[in-house]
Amino acid sequence: MSDGAGTREEAPGPTDNSDPLTLREFKRAIVWVAVVVAVLLLWFLSEPLLLIIGGIVVAQMLDGGVRLLGRILPVGRGIRLAIVATLVAAAMVAFLAFAGTQLTGQAQALQSVVTHQLQSWMDWAHERGFLPAGSGVSEIGQQLMGSFGKVTAALGTALGALSSMAMILVLGLFIAMEPRLYERGIAWMLPMANRESFYETTKEMGSTLRRLMAGRLLGMALEGVFVAIALEIVGVPMATLLGILTGLLAFLPNIGAIVSGVLIVLVGFSAGTDTGIWAIVVYVSVQTFDGYVVVPMVARRSVDLPPALVLGCQLLFGALFGILGLALADPMVAMVKVLLEKSSALKAEKAEAAAAEEAA
């Protein structure tokens, strides 16, 4: 109350949002809390998020097949998508049938051969003091796989891998059916001023993913066929299985080539020193052809990603999210690159427009 001698001045309290300082600090606190919550959600929801990203990648691969088929078959998009999906399903069934009848025994033999060869090399290294006594194949394998995160445990079993692959395929098929529906749904949650740039960014992301996956599939096919034929010629056992594994592992740039190379060399030396040397020659020749012919040819029509950046992201995502993160590292890096490039271009356009207005 006032005593009549003057008016008492009151300062805003900490709960008074009319104070600019309080309001600014409150907004900062909300932003930091939101960032922490977002990081926690990304961590705990990493597996379903990776499945969704995998579905988007599959959808773009199907969309690429639909677009390619549209050049030679003038029918509706739904019919073309059904044709592509049917061909993919038939190819997978044929591969599984072939694998079940021809490669099951070879796969068991491959495991035995690789384990025996690794143990022989370990014994040789023990005798010469390169490795400490007591370390074997199982211990080294546990050390190599121990760095993978908790998602690996969920996806590491055969049942988990099959269910995850089925979910990715189903998501990809649903997204490929009506891609504009999901695109408009996400854009609806954005401000009107940002929707046009969102559509441009998603269009560029889709084009980048299609070109990236087309190049990846081409490289997988070439490496698998060349390795199988060359290993069969030089007399390496299980050449067909090694060719299929090389083709599948080629989906993982850098790391896949190392793993397939180790398998080829181990199996080659199991048949003798000369065969092992020829296996090394085949592996080096295929990787050289891929690095100097296939990769440059694909890079000219696809996204150009620095190899060190891809490898670093593969190691990071593999350690955090397991094998699925390792497989999707390349597409995620490509999408982030497109997002950053579009964001930078938009900021540059706004800066130029502001400079032009000031000059006028």
C-alpha positions as CSV (number, residue, x, y, z in Angstrom):
1,M,0.0,0.0,0.0
2,S,1.1,3.6,-0.6
3,D,1.4,6.1,2.3
4,G,0.5,9.0,0.1
5,A,4.0,10.3,0.0
6,G,4.7,8.7,-3.4
7,T,4.2,5.7,-5.6
8,R,6.2,2.5,-4.8
9,E,7.9,1.0,-7.9
10,E,7.5,-2.8,-8.2
11,A,9.9,-5.0,-10.2
12,P,8.6,-8.1,-12.0
13,G,9.1,-11.4,-10.1
14,P,10.6,-14.6,-11.4
15,T,7.2,-15.9,-12.3
16,D,6.2,-12.8,-14.3
17,N,6.6,-13.7,-18.0
18,S,6.3,-10.0,-19.0
19,D,9.9,-9.6,-18.0
20,P,12.0,-9.9,-21.3
21,L,14.9,-11.5,-19.4
22,T,12.8,-14.1,-17.7
23,L,11.0,-14.9,-20.9
24,R,14.3,-15.3,-22.8
25,E,15.8,-17.6,-20.2
26,F,12.6,-19.6,-20.0
27,K,12.7,-20.2,-23.8
28,R,16.4,-21.2,-23.5
29,A,15.5,-23.7,-20.8
30,I,12.7,-25.2,-22.9
31,V,15.1,-25.6,-25.9
32,W,17.7,-27.4,-23.8
33,V,15.1,-29.7,-22.2
34,A,13.7,-30.4,-25.7
35,V,17.2,-31.3,-27.0
36,V,17.9,-33.6,-24.1
37,V,14.5,-35.3,-24.5
38,A,15.0,-35.6,-28.3
39,V,18.4,-37.3,-27.8
40,L,17.0,-39.8,-25.3
41,L,14.1,-40.6,-27.6
42,L,16.5,-41.1,-30.5
43,W,18.5,-43.5,-28.4
44,F,15.7,-45.5,-27.0
45,L,13.8,-45.5,-30.3
46,S,16.8,-46.2,-32.4
47,E,15.7,-49.6,-33.7
48,P,12.2,-48.5,-35.0
49,L,13.7,-45.3,-36.4
50,L,16.3,-47.4,-38.3
51,L,13.6,-49.7,-39.6
52,I,11.7,-46.7,-40.9
53,I,14.8,-45.3,-42.6
54,G,15.4,-48.7,-44.1
55,G,11.8,-48.7,-45.3
56,I,12.4,-45.3,-47.0
57,V,15.5,-46.6,-48.7
58,V,13.6,-49.7,-50.0
59,A,10.8,-47.4,-51.1
60,Q,13.2,-45.3,-53.2
61,M,14.7,-48.5,-54.7
62,L,11.2,-49.7,-55.7
63,D,10.4,-46.2,-57.0
64,G,13.5,-46.3,-59.1
65,G,12.4,-49.6,-60.6
66,V,9.0,-48.1,-61.3
67,R,10.4,-45.0,-63.0
68,L,12.8,-47.2,-65.1
69,L,9.9,-49.5,-66.1
70,G,7.8,-46.5,-67.0
71,R,10.3,-45.7,-69.8
72,I,9.4,-48.9,-71.7
73,L,5.9,-49.7,-70.4
74,P,3.3,-46.9,-70.6
75,V,0.9,-48.1,-67.8
76,G,-0.2,-46.7,-64.5
77,R,2.1,-46.4,-61.6
78,G,0.2,-49.0,-59.5
79,I,0.6,-51.6,-62.2
80,R,4.3,-50.9,-62.6
81,L,4.9,-51.1,-58.9
82,A,3.1,-54.4,-58.7
83,I,5.3,-55.7,-61.5
84,V,8.5,-54.5,-59.8
85,A,7.4,-56.0,-56.4
86,T,6.5,-59.3,-58.1
87,L,9.9,-59.5,-59.8
88,V,11.7,-58.7,-56.6
89,A,9.7,-61.3,-54.6
90,A,10.3,-63.9,-57.3
91,A,14.1,-63.2,-57.3
92,M,14.2,-63.5,-53.5
93,V,12.2,-66.8,-53.6
94,A,14.5,-68.2,-56.3
95,F,17.6,-67.1,-54.4
96,L,16.3,-68.7,-51.2
97,A,15.4,-71.9,-53.0
98,F,18.9,-72.0,-54.6
99,A,20.6,-71.2,-51.3
100,G,18.5,-73.8,-49.5
101,T,19.4,-76.6,-51.9
102,Q,22.9,-75.7,-53.0
103,L,24.6,-73.4,-50.4
104,T,23.5,-74.8,-47.0
105,G,26.2,-77.4,-47.0
106,Q,28.8,-75.0,-48.3
107,A,27.9,-72.5,-45.6
108,Q,28.6,-75.0,-42.9
109,A,31.8,-76.0,-44.6
110,L,32.8,-72.4,-44.9
111,Q,32.4,-71.8,-41.2
112,S,34.6,-74.8,-40.4
113,V,37.2,-73.8,-43.0
114,V,37.4,-70.2,-41.7
115,T,37.6,-71.3,-38.1
116,H,40.3,-73.8,-38.8
117,Q,42.3,-71.4,-40.9
118,L,42.1,-68.6,-38.3
119,Q,43.2,-71.0,-35.6
120,S,46.1,-72.2,-37.7
121,W,47.2,-68.5,-38.2
122,M,46.8,-67.9,-34.5
123,D,49.0,-70.8,-33.7
124,W,51.6,-69.6,-36.1
125,A,51.5,-66.1,-34.5
126,H,51.7,-67.6,-31.0
127,E,54.8,-69.6,-32.0
128,R,56.5,-66.4,-33.1
129,G,55.4,-64.3,-30.2
130,F,53.1,-62.0,-32.2
131,L,50.1,-62.8,-30.0
132,P,50.0,-63.5,-26.3
133,A,49.4,-67.1,-25.2
134,G,45.9,-68.2,-24.5
135,S,44.2,-65.9,-27.1
136,G,42.1,-67.8,-29.6
137,V,39.5,-67.3,-32.3
138,S,36.6,-67.1,-29.9
139,E,38.3,-64.5,-27.6
140,I,39.3,-62.3,-30.6
141,G,35.8,-62.7,-32.1
142,Q,34.2,-61.5,-28.8
143,Q,36.6,-58.5,-28.7
144,L,35.7,-57.6,-32.2
145,M,31.9,-57.9,-31.6
146,G,31.9,-56.5,-28.1
147,S,31.9,-52.9,-29.3
148,F,28.5,-53.1,-31.0
149,G,25.6,-51.5,-29.1
150,K,22.5,-52.9,-27.6
151,V,20.6,-52.8,-30.9
152,T,22.9,-55.6,-32.2
153,A,21.6,-57.9,-29.5
154,A,18.0,-57.4,-30.8
155,L,19.0,-57.7,-34.4
156,G,21.8,-60.3,-34.1
157,T,19.7,-63.4,-34.1
158,A,18.4,-65.0,-37.3
159,L,14.8,-64.5,-36.2
160,G,15.4,-60.8,-35.4
161,A,17.2,-60.3,-38.7
162,L,14.4,-61.9,-40.7
163,S,11.6,-60.0,-38.8
164,S,13.5,-56.7,-39.2
165,M,14.0,-57.4,-43.0
166,A,10.3,-58.2,-43.4
167,M,9.3,-55.0,-41.6
168,I,11.6,-52.9,-43.8
169,L,10.2,-54.5,-46.9
170,V,6.6,-54.0,-45.8
171,L,7.3,-50.3,-44.9
172,G,9.1,-49.8,-48.2
173,L,6.2,-51.2,-50.1
174,F,3.6,-49.1,-48.3
175,I,5.6,-45.9,-48.8
176,A,6.3,-46.7,-52.4
177,M,2.5,-47.1,-53.0
178,E,1.6,-43.5,-52.1
179,P,4.8,-41.5,-51.4
180,R,3.0,-38.2,-51.9
181,L,0.6,-39.0,-49.1
182,Y,3.4,-39.3,-46.5
183,E,5.2,-36.4,-47.9
184,R,2.2,-34.1,-47.6
185,G,1.5,-35.5,-44.1
186,I,4.9,-34.4,-42.9
187,A,4.7,-31.1,-44.7
188,W,1.4,-30.4,-43.0
189,M,3.2,-30.2,-39.7
190,L,5.6,-27.5,-41.0
191,P,4.9,-23.8,-41.3
192,M,3.5,-22.7,-44.7
193,A,6.7,-20.7,-45.4
194,N,8.9,-23.8,-45.1
195,R,6.8,-26.3,-47.1
196,E,8.1,-25.4,-50.5
197,S,11.7,-25.8,-49.4
198,F,10.7,-29.1,-47.7
199,Y,9.2,-30.5,-51.0
200,E,12.4,-29.5,-52.9
201,T,14.6,-31.1,-50.3
202,T,12.7,-34.4,-50.2
203,K,12.7,-34.5,-54.0
204,E,16.5,-34.1,-54.0
205,M,16.8,-36.7,-51.3
206,G,14.7,-39.2,-53.2
207,S,16.7,-38.7,-56.4
208,T,20.0,-39.0,-54.5
209,L,18.9,-42.2,-52.8
210,R,17.7,-43.8,-56.1
211,R,21.0,-43.0,-57.8
212,L,23.0,-44.2,-54.8
213,M,21.1,-47.5,-54.5
214,A,21.3,-48.1,-58.2
215,G,25.0,-47.7,-58.1
216,R,25.2,-49.9,-55.1
217,L,23.2,-52.7,-56.7
218,L,25.3,-52.5,-59.9
219,G,28.5,-52.8,-57.8
220,M,27.1,-55.7,-55.8
221,A,26.1,-57.6,-59.0
222,L,29.4,-57.0,-60.7
223,E,31.6,-57.9,-57.7
224,G,29.6,-61.1,-56.9
225,V,29.6,-62.4,-60.5
226,F,33.2,-61.6,-61.2
227,V,34.4,-63.1,-57.9
228,A,32.4,-66.3,-58.3
229,I,33.6,-66.8,-61.9
230,A,37.3,-66.0,-61.2
231,L,37.4,-68.1,-58.0
232,E,35.9,-71.0,-59.9
233,I,38.5,-70.7,-62.6
234,V,41.5,-70.7,-60.2
235,G,40.1,-73.6,-58.2
236,V,39.1,-72.0,-54.9
237,P,36.5,-74.1,-53.0
238,M,33.0,-72.8,-52.5
239,A,33.4,-70.2,-55.2
240,T,29.6,-69.7,-55.7
241,L,29.0,-69.1,-52.0
242,L,32.0,-66.7,-51.8
243,G,30.7,-64.8,-54.8
244,I,27.3,-64.4,-53.3
245,L,28.7,-63.3,-49.9
246,T,31.0,-60.8,-51.7
247,G,28.0,-59.3,-53.6
248,L,26.0,-59.0,-50.5
249,L,28.8,-57.5,-48.4
250,A,29.4,-55.0,-51.2
251,F,26.3,-53.2,-49.9
252,L,28.6,-52.1,-47.0
253,P,31.3,-49.9,-48.6
254,N,34.9,-50.3,-47.2
255,I,34.0,-52.7,-44.4
256,G,32.2,-55.2,-46.6
257,A,35.2,-55.4,-49.0
258,I,37.5,-56.2,-46.0
259,V,35.3,-58.9,-44.7
260,S,34.8,-60.6,-48.0
261,G,38.6,-60.3,-48.7
262,V,39.4,-62.1,-45.5
263,L,37.0,-64.9,-46.3
264,I,38.3,-65.3,-49.8
265,V,41.9,-65.5,-48.7
266,L,41.2,-67.9,-45.8
267,V,39.3,-70.3,-48.1
268,G,41.9,-70.0,-50.8
269,F,44.8,-70.9,-48.5
270,S,42.8,-73.9,-47.2
271,A,43.2,-75.4,-50.7
272,G,46.9,-74.8,-50.8
273,T,49.4,-72.0,-51.0
274,D,49.2,-71.6,-54.8
275,T,45.4,-71.4,-54.6
276,G,45.6,-68.9,-51.8
277,I,47.9,-66.7,-53.8
278,W,45.5,-66.9,-56.7
279,A,42.6,-66.0,-54.4
280,I,44.6,-62.8,-53.3
281,V,45.1,-62.0,-57.0
282,V,41.4,-62.4,-57.7
283,Y,40.4,-60.2,-54.7
284,V,42.9,-57.4,-55.6
285,S,41.9,-57.5,-59.2
286,V,38.1,-57.2,-58.5
287,Q,38.6,-54.4,-55.9
288,T,40.9,-52.6,-58.3
289,F,38.3,-52.9,-61.1
290,D,35.6,-51.8,-58.7
291,G,37.6,-48.8,-57.4
292,Y,38.9,-47.5,-60.7
293,V,36.1,-48.4,-63.1
294,V,32.8,-49.1,-61.3
295,V,33.0,-46.5,-58.5
296,P,34.0,-43.6,-60.7
297,M,31.3,-44.5,-63.3
298,V,28.7,-44.6,-60.6
299,A,30.0,-41.5,-58.8
300,R,29.5,-39.4,-61.9
301,R,25.8,-40.2,-61.8
302,S,25.4,-40.6,-58.1
303,V,26.2,-38.7,-54.9
304,D,29.9,-38.1,-54.3
305,L,30.6,-39.0,-50.7
306,P,34.2,-38.8,-49.2
307,P,35.4,-42.4,-48.4
308,A,36.8,-41.3,-45.0
309,L,33.5,-39.7,-44.0
310,V,31.5,-42.9,-45.0
311,L,33.9,-45.2,-43.2
312,G,33.9,-43.0,-40.1
313,C,30.1,-42.9,-40.0
314,Q,29.9,-46.7,-40.6
315,L,32.2,-47.3,-37.5
316,L,30.1,-44.8,-35.5
317,F,26.7,-46.1,-36.5
318,G,27.8,-49.7,-36.2
319,A,29.1,-49.1,-32.7
320,L,25.9,-47.3,-31.6
321,F,23.2,-49.2,-33.5
322,G,24.6,-52.5,-34.6
323,I,24.6,-54.1,-38.0
324,L,21.5,-52.2,-39.2
325,G,23.1,-48.9,-38.4
326,L,26.2,-50.1,-40.3
327,A,24.2,-51.0,-43.4
328,L,22.2,-47.7,-43.4
329,A,25.1,-45.4,-42.6
330,D,25.8,-44.6,-46.3
331,P,22.2,-43.6,-47.2
332,M,21.8,-41.6,-44.0
333,V,25.0,-39.7,-44.7
334,A,23.8,-39.0,-48.2
335,M,20.4,-37.7,-47.0
336,V,22.1,-35.5,-44.4
337,K,24.4,-34.1,-47.0
338,V,21.5,-33.2,-49.2
339,L,19.7,-31.5,-46.3
340,L,22.8,-29.4,-45.4
341,E,23.4,-28.4,-49.0
342,K,19.7,-27.3,-49.4
343,S,19.8,-25.5,-46.1
344,S,23.0,-23.7,-47.1
345,A,21.6,-22.8,-50.5
346,L,18.3,-21.4,-49.0
347,K,20.3,-19.3,-46.5
348,A,22.4,-18.0,-49.3
349,E,19.3,-17.1,-51.4
350,K,17.8,-15.2,-48.4
351,A,21.1,-13.3,-47.8
352,E,21.2,-12.3,-51.4
353,A,17.6,-11.2,-51.4
354,A,18.2,-9.1,-48.2
355,A,21.3,-7.5,-49.7
356,A,19.4,-6.7,-52.9
357,E,16.6,-5.0,-50.9
358,E,19.1,-3.0,-48.9
359,A,20.9,-1.9,-52.1
360,A,17.6,-0.8,-53.6
